[in-house]
Amino acid sequence: MNRTAVAVAAVALAAITGVGAARAAPAGDVEAPSACRPANHLAKITRDRASSGHVHFRVTLTAPKGYAPCKLVGSPTDVAFANHGSPLDVRVGRYGGQTTVVTFGPGHPVHFVICVPNNGHGTPTDETSFTLRAPAGEIPGTSVAEGHFEVTTGTAIGPIRPGA
C-alpha cells in the first residue's frame, strides 16, 4: 500500500471514530434561550382590582421550564389593541417608575397593568401586542396577550413588576 492510500485510510478512520475531531459540548453546557423573547413566554390578561375612576387589567407573563431568566425594565412599548383581529385606534401612555429592573423566567412570573379610565366609553378588546424592554433597550419581536378587557382614550400601561 502506498503512502497516499495509508494517509487517506487514516483520515477516514479518524473521521469514523471521532479521533482528532471536534466534539459537541455536553447538553448541560448549552445556553438556554431567553425567556424574554416573544416566542418563549406566555401572556394572559385578567381583570385586576379597580381604583378610583379606573379599571385595571393585569397582563401576566410566564415562562415554561427550559428557558433562561432575563431582565426586564419599565413599561412595554409599541402597545396595540385588537378585538377579534380588528385593530383599535387607541393610543396609550405610561405611568409609574420606568427604571426598576425585574428578573423574569421559569418560576419568576412578571406582570404589568393596563389602567383604563372608567368613563363609560370603553371599547371591548380581546388582544394586546407589545414590545418588552430590557435594561439595554427593546427586546426584538412582538409579544401578544389575550383575554377580555376594554380600552378607551387615556389608557396607560404600568411598568413590569415581579409576580403573577
N, C-alpha and C positions, 0 to 999 in steps of 0.2 A: 504494500500500500504506500502511495507516495505521500509526501508531507502535506500537500494541499488537501487530500482526502482525509488525512488524520485530523487536520485543523477543522475542517467542515464537520466531521463526526463529533469532535469535542464540543464545538459550539452548539450543535443540535442537541447533544446530551445535556449540556448545561441549561439550555432553554427548557427541556423537558423536566429536569429535576429541580430547576429553580436556582442552581448554583450560580452565584455572581449576578443574579437578577434582583432588582429592587422588589421588596415585599410591601404589600399593603399594610397600612397601620391597623392595629387591632381595633375592633369596634369601639372599645372604651375610649380611644384617643380621638375619635371623630367628633368634631364640634357640632352640637345640635343646632338646628335652625332657630332663629329668633322668634319668640312668641309675639313680638311687636309687628311682624309682617302680617298684612291683612289675611292672607290665606291660612295663617297659623293660629288664629284665635276665633272665638265665637262671641257674638254680641247680641244682647237681648234687651228690649225696652219694657219696663213695667211702670205702673203708676206709683209715685212716691208720696210722701206727706206733703200736704199743701201748706203754704204760708200765706200770710195776709195779702190778699189780692193776686196770688199766683197759684198755678197748678204746676206740680213738679213731676217729671218723668225721669226715671233712672235708667241709664244705659250701662249695663254691666258687661264687662269683658272678662272672659275666662279662657285659659289656655290648657289644652289637654297635655297629659304626660308626654315626654319626648321632645319638648321644645325648651330652648334656653331662656332663662329670665332676661329681662331687658329693662331699660329705664325710660320712663315717660315723664313729660312735664307739661303743665299748662292745659288750656282748653284745646280740643281738636280744632282744626281749620277746615276750610273748604266744605263746610256743612251744607248739605242739601236735603230736602224732604220730598217724598213722593207718596201718592195714595193710589194703590192698585196700579203702580207703574207709571202714573202720570205725574210729572214734576210739578211742584208747587213753587210759586214765586214768593218765597218768604225769606228775607234776609235776617241774619241773626247777629247778635252782639255777643260779647264775652263778659263774664263777671268773675270776681274773686282773684286771688293771687295767682300769678302765672309762672312762678319760679320754683315751686316745690317739686322736687324730683321724687318719683314714686317707682318702686320696683314692681314689675308685672311678670307673671309666668305661672307655670303649673303650681297650684296650691296658693297662689297670690293673686286673686282676682282684683280688679280695679273697677271704678265706675266714674261717670260724670253725670251731671244733671242738666236736663233741658227745662228751663224755667219759662213758663208761658203765662202771660198776663191773663187773669180770669175776668175777661171783659165781655163774655158772651159772644165773641166773634171768632172763636176757634174753628179752624178747618180740620176735619178728620184726616188723619195721616196714619200710614202703617209702615213707613220705612224712612230711615235716615242714612245718609252716607257721609263719611268724614275722613279726614287725614289726621293721623296721630302725630304728635311731636315728641322728639327725643331732645335731650339737652343740647345736642349738636345741630339740631334742625329737624325738618319734617322727615317722616318715615315714608319712603316711596310706596305708592299704592293707595287704594281707597278701601276703607273698611265699611261694612254695611251692618246695620242692626234693624231688626223687625219687631213689631209689637203695635198695639193700638194706642194712639195718643193724639194730641191735637197741637197745632201751632197757629200763631197769629202775629201780627205786627208787634214788635217789642220782645219777641222770643230771644232768650240769651242762653248761652252754653257755659256751664261752670267748668272749672279745672278738673283734671283727673285726680281722683282720691283713692287711697287704698280701701280694699274691702268690697264685698258684693253689694 
